[in-house]
Amino acid sequence: MALWLPHRIMQAGLLVCAIAVALPLWMALRQPWLGLSLKPSPDMQSVRLVATDPSGPARDIATPAQLVAVGSVVLEPDDLVEEPDMFETYEQIGQFLRRQTALANVLREPAIPLRLRGGVSGDAETIVTLTPGGRPVSDLPAAFWVQLLTGAGSLLIGMFVLALRPADIATRLFALSGAMVALSALTASIYSSRELALDSGLVRVLSALNHTGSLGFGMAMIALFLVYPHRLVPLRAVWIVPAIFVPWLAADILHLPPTQMAGSQLPTLIEMLLIVAAVLVQWIVNRRNPRARAALIWLGLSVIVCAGAFVSLIIAPVLIQSAPPMQQGYAFGFFLLIYAGLSLGVARYRLFDLSEWAFRIGFYTGGTLLLFAIDAALILLLQWQQTTSLGIALLLVGFFYLPLRGTLWNRFVVRRSLADHEIFRSVIDISLANEPAERAARWRALLEKLFDPLAIEDAGESVPDVGIRDEGAELLLPPVAETQSLVVRYPWQGRRLFSTAHQDLARELVRLLRYTEQSRHAYERGSIEERSRIARDLHDDVGARLLSGLYKTELGATHTVLRDAIADIRTIVSGLSSDQPLLGQAIATLRHEAGDRLSAAGIELNWPIGAADDSETRLDYRIYRCFVSVHRETVSNVIRHAAAHRVDIRVSEVGGLLHTTISDDGIGFDLEHNAGHPNGHGLRGLVHRVNAVAGTTNIHPSPAGTTVEITVPLVPGRVPEASAGTAASPPHSRGRWSPEQSL
Amino acid sequence: MSLPPPASRRQVLIIEDQADTRAWLVQTVASTFKDAEIAEASSCAAAFAWLKANGSGMAASGNALALIDLGLPDGSGIDIIRELNLHYPAILRIVTTIYDDDRHLFDAIGAGAQGYLLKDHHPDTMVQYLHRIEGGEPPLSPAIAQRMLQHFARLQPQAPDPEADGALTARETDVLRLLGRGLQVPEAARVLGITPHTVAGYVKTLYRKLNISSRAEAGIEATRRGLT
């Protein structure tokens, strides 16, 4: 299937087309040439020489004149006929062909005597002997070019549609019809543009091919409308069409039917009628399918109108034995209209279900063609302009054409790719986009940029891993970046295939994306956790405090509660704004705060600077909160209840544990009856808080003073091995109190 | 709002948007300085307007101070501090704030604040601090001290002459270091073997130097961006 890459088909099409154009051109130009313009006389009795080519061998002959004979062959008006199909019977064709051979033999001579009557010599016959030259391109008639253009155009457009949907029977038939028009037009272009005569063998072959092309076009079109838009008959039944017309064609080529009318024009007419009939049936069958009808109108009408115009202008007049109103060569142009109209139909009605990328491929092919055409034209131009204008031409080329050409070349031919850092940046951009839809869009955009494919579509299945399908025509991608599994078709506008290198790149991309997505999810989870933690802190600490303030009857007490609440908020905020506070900083802040508060209460603080002051350990937010509020609470207790004169505080960091000792020289309190003490709530909260981070609290109240020892792990909830040995008190007195426990 | 005051009377401008807080501040100031003439402003705009009309007179009194809230509805109190520092340096500039976070206060000191008060202080504490600031003993929290240390450490290499560039002397650095550890002024004084008054003097100098070096830095930044 990989052979069916759109650009490969288009390249093959271009090649075939170039040969198909070059061949008739070469054949037309290699014929001996005299430079004569001949026309039948008005009375259809003789041949008139109406003009001569000013640079041709016959330039000295005075015109108009009557050309009586070439060599020994006396000319007849029928010798000039454009298309041998115009003869009614095969006998007439046979005679025409024999005369063509005789004339062709004369023309092949090195010196050709022309017998002329009229001109300057009046009624007297004169004989002029000419040496034939090579026919210049400029001498070829316009009809020749119309036929050439029609042939090339219909062939290319047919290939274009085929390239897009190579496996579709409808596009194959359409492409076949285009090829048939090309065959018909290109062969006709050779003999219809002859100056006077070609060898009869050649004419016979060309004519046979011309008939094959015309009937073939009809057959392809009938078959097409049998299966498109709606499949009217089974595919096998379509073979009936060639089964009827191919034998008919063979008979015609062998000149078996009684008249040429029965052998050639009649089947053409019947085909035309069958096309019309098939289109009508399609029209009726598709009455409930507006899209099919739209496509049908476009394609069906253009075929009927254009082919119908050709049939009625060229074929029908022969049937009713009158002269066609226009030259057949020009009438071929109608066929080009069918194929040109089709491309518009693709755009508007998605004929053959071609999507918008159909145009891109057409556009690129057109661009490339244009490029070569301009190149060729310029080369010719430079050859011709060998005087001073050569300089101007070179200047124009240098200043305008080369830059333009570079742009066009980059646009159409050069493959774009991305540098590593751009890829990386794109991946980050995808992952960090806020909206899922935006992430999906950026992912597609990156694929577009990387591979420049003709299509990116939903794979319609779940793809587990990056893979290549269809021998490199398609790249499959697993779901990532909020996007379902994708299939990327025809990379680099169909000019190349996916290789394992691309597969590796895609795999790396998917891995990177997944990784960054995971990181983002982790980050989002983290921020959600953080939010809920703030909510919990605000609710449990600040909320509870404010609530207790609400119940205080004394204003001073309310103020104290409010100040504590503000201090809480400050701790929460500073714990959040500095990502993870250093232990040393936390100690400094607490020392300062305790010093302020104790000195205001007339209590001396002894908290010397120790090793922990220099600690660069980062405190987890929960530990920080616990550490700060436990300190604050204990100092509050001392100020309120201990009647102390002096407080000693030591903080140390040993083996992953943070030890705090706060002792005062106050009056102490009775642990057993603490539940009823106003201090109870504060102590209970303190113990609860320490327990929550898997820490331990030891409280030793005595009449000579109270010592509070608190040990918390530096990592919340994880007590290092060494902890058992570092507890200062015997195990039974280590108060791992739960809040429910009565104090 | 205010009459041209007799030169000796203390002039106080209170800039605070919360009406209750403002009333509380007015009350606290009134009880601290019995003879004070107090003016109020509730926004940056009001403060600037008041200063335009009365700023010179106030500064001339030689006995004026402004309490400036940082979070005002139409801007930052830091702008007012900067304005005062630039045009009415005689007015003592004190920040009253609810955030004691070092960043805001550090910026305010850089802009020329000469002390700060936390609005949740007990009125007695508030009065005490206000007196201290007036007496040239502004507070310095450990966080701000640490930030100052970092700030000046960054400046040190390119400042050979400490006085000229607002860089620190060794003694000043010692004071900062101890305050940064959370020591109170008397403790720091004891550790350094000097009087608390001297330590307080150093703190005042530190405020001034931070202002000078912030201005210098702003100037360098402006030059770098081609603004001057």
HADDOCK unambig.tbl for C-alpha pairs under 7 A between the chains (distance, minus, plus):
assign (segid A and resid 563 and name CA) (segid B and resid 120 and name CA) 5.97 0.50 0.50
assign (segid A and resid 588 and name CA) (segid B and resid 142 and name CA) 6.04 0.50 0.50
assign (segid A and resid 588 and name CA) (segid B and resid 180 and name CA) 6.56 0.50 0.50
assign (segid A and resid 588 and name CA) (segid B and resid 181 and name CA) 4.43 0.50 0.50
assign (segid A and resid 588 and name CA) (segid B and resid 182 and name CA) 4.13 0.50 0.50
assign (segid A and resid 589 and name CA) (segid B and resid 142 and name CA) 5.89 0.50 0.50
assign (segid A and resid 589 and name CA) (segid B and resid 182 and name CA) 5.73 0.50 0.50
assign (segid A and resid 591 and name CA) (segid B and resid 182 and name CA) 5.07 0.50 0.50
assign (segid A and resid 591 and name CA) (segid B and resid 183 and name CA) 6.75 0.50 0.50
assign (segid A and resid 592 and name CA) (segid B and resid 142 and name CA) 6.97 0.50 0.50
assign (segid A and resid 592 and name CA) (segid B and resid 182 and name CA) 4.19 0.50 0.50
assign (segid A and resid 592 and name CA) (segid B and resid 183 and name CA) 5.89 0.50 0.50
assign (segid A and resid 592 and name CA) (segid B and resid 184 and name CA) 6.53 0.50 0.50
assign (segid A and resid 595 and name CA) (segid B and resid 184 and name CA) 6.63 0.50 0.50
